[in-house]
Amino acid sequence: MGENKIVKVGIDEGKKLDITHPAGAEISMIMDGETVGTTYLSENMTRIKPGITLKPAHSHRDIEEITYVLAGEGEVWLEGSTCKIQKGDSVLYPPNSAHTVTNTGTEPLILLCFFSSPQFRKAGAYVTHEDIEL
C-alpha cells in the first residue's frame, strides 16, 4: 500500500492562472496534478466582479466540470440555454460543452470549480469559442 498523507491548500492560497478572460475575472488553481499531484481531479476558484461575463465562451475537451457557487449570484450560459445561479447552487457542465457565466449581482460571484482531470489546462483541453455571440 502506498503512502497516504493529507494534502491541504487554503482557498486563498491558489496559484493565479493566466487564462484570457476580461478584466474583473480572476481564476486561481487550488489543486491539480501540477500543484499537488492529484491523479483524477482538479479544483479552481473563479472570482467575477459585478457585471462581468467570462468571455469568450469555452469548453473542456473530454473533461466534466461541476461548479459550486460560494457567494453572489449570476447567470450560466450553456450551449444556448441560460439558468440563474446563486449561493449554494451547483452546476454540471458536460464534457465538450460550450459555457460561460455572468455576474448579474452587486457583489463578487465566487465559484469553486471541480474538473474530472488533474490537468484540465493541458494543451488542447481548454477550448475557447470566439465565434459564439454572448
Wavefront OBJ file of the C-alpha trace (Angstrom):
o trace
v 0.000 0.000 0.000
v 1.331 3.447 -0.972
v 1.977 6.306 1.388
v -1.160 8.313 2.084
v -0.967 11.803 3.505
v -3.300 14.718 3.983
v -2.865 17.479 1.409
v -4.470 20.795 2.360
v -4.487 24.044 0.408
v -6.289 27.120 1.714
v -8.915 28.600 -0.570
v -6.901 31.830 -0.908
v -3.581 30.031 -1.467
v -4.337 29.051 -5.050
v -1.982 29.801 -7.947
v -3.397 32.563 -10.175
v -3.867 31.288 -13.719
v -3.001 33.199 -16.856
v -6.209 32.468 -18.760
v -7.599 35.094 -21.125
v -10.755 36.485 -19.559
v -11.949 40.079 -19.210
v -10.656 42.421 -16.547
v -12.693 41.772 -13.434
v -12.338 37.988 -13.525
v -9.627 36.022 -11.737
v -9.058 32.268 -11.721
v -6.809 30.571 -9.163
v -5.843 26.888 -9.265
v -6.271 25.349 -5.817
v -5.445 21.696 -6.524
v -4.385 19.834 -9.664
v -1.740 17.443 -10.916
v 0.791 20.256 -11.228
v 0.277 21.954 -7.852
v -0.314 18.987 -5.509
v -0.070 15.890 -7.682
v -3.724 14.888 -7.991
v -4.441 11.784 -10.043
v -8.011 12.229 -11.302
v -9.329 15.682 -10.295
v -8.565 19.379 -10.212
v -10.126 22.362 -8.461
v -10.042 26.091 -9.009
v -11.714 29.188 -7.656
v -13.115 31.787 -10.039
v -13.953 35.304 -8.834
v -16.025 37.529 -11.110
v -16.805 41.196 -10.442
v -20.377 42.507 -10.871
v -21.467 42.975 -14.488
v -18.646 40.850 -15.926
v -19.159 37.901 -18.305
v -16.371 35.365 -18.756
v -15.582 35.749 -22.458
v -15.100 34.044 -24.730
v -17.286 31.034 -24.032
v -15.155 27.963 -23.527
v -15.303 24.188 -23.150
v -13.079 21.484 -21.715
v -12.170 18.712 -24.166
v -13.371 15.376 -22.699
v -13.483 16.897 -19.193
v -16.555 17.246 -16.986
v -16.904 20.288 -14.702
v -19.010 20.893 -11.610
v -19.218 24.439 -10.275
v -20.414 25.331 -6.766
v -21.474 28.924 -6.009
v -19.739 30.084 -2.825
v -21.053 33.663 -2.976
v -23.032 36.000 -5.178
v -25.469 35.457 -7.994
v -25.265 35.172 -11.729
v -26.401 33.517 -14.914
v -24.923 30.454 -16.595
v -24.943 30.114 -20.392
v -24.586 26.525 -21.648
v -24.923 25.687 -25.350
v -27.588 28.380 -25.874
v -29.588 27.812 -22.654
v -29.417 30.032 -19.567
v -30.041 29.489 -15.883
v -29.847 31.802 -12.870
v -27.454 30.748 -10.099
v -26.941 31.863 -6.512
v -25.025 30.936 -3.363
v -25.392 27.221 -2.624
v -26.175 26.143 -6.214
v -24.160 23.562 -8.170
v -23.973 23.397 -11.972
v -22.825 20.482 -14.154
v -21.044 21.220 -17.430
v -20.836 18.061 -19.572
v -17.567 17.347 -21.414
v -17.055 19.411 -24.580
v -19.997 21.751 -23.855
v -19.505 25.458 -24.568
v -20.346 27.520 -21.498
v -19.763 30.746 -19.623
v -21.089 32.674 -16.624
v -22.082 36.280 -15.944
v -22.163 38.020 -12.577
v -25.631 39.613 -12.506
v -25.422 40.686 -8.867
v -23.912 43.601 -6.965
v -21.279 41.551 -5.106
v -18.430 39.368 -6.415
v -19.541 35.983 -7.790
v -17.243 33.332 -6.331
v -17.254 29.856 -7.855
v -15.491 26.691 -6.734
v -14.925 24.580 -9.869
v -14.094 20.868 -9.965
v -12.815 19.060 -13.075
v -12.597 15.358 -13.950
v -8.940 15.674 -14.911
v -5.796 16.549 -12.953
v -4.584 18.519 -15.988
v -7.586 20.409 -17.361
v -5.150 23.116 -18.508
v -3.026 20.754 -20.609
v -2.535 21.636 -24.270
v -5.798 21.373 -26.188
v -8.007 20.682 -23.156
v -9.179 24.304 -22.694
v -11.024 25.344 -25.852
v -12.213 28.911 -26.485
v -15.223 29.664 -28.694
v -14.595 33.148 -30.111
v -17.354 32.567 -32.679
v -20.148 32.405 -30.063
v -22.002 35.692 -29.527
v -22.865 36.287 -25.877
l 1 2 3 4 5 6 7 8 9 10 11 12 13 14 15 16 17 18 19 20 21 22 23 24 25 26 27 28 29 30 31 32 33 34 35 36 37 38 39 40 41 42 43 44 45 46 47 48 49 50 51 52 53 54 55 56 57 58 59 60 61 62 63 64 65 66 67 68 69 70 71 72 73 74 75 76 77 78 79 80 81 82 83 84 85 86 87 88 89 90 91 92 93 94 95 96 97 98 99 100 101 102 103 104 105 106 107 108 109 110 111 112 113 114 115 116 117 118 119 120 121 122 123 124 125 126 127 128 129 130 131 132 133 134
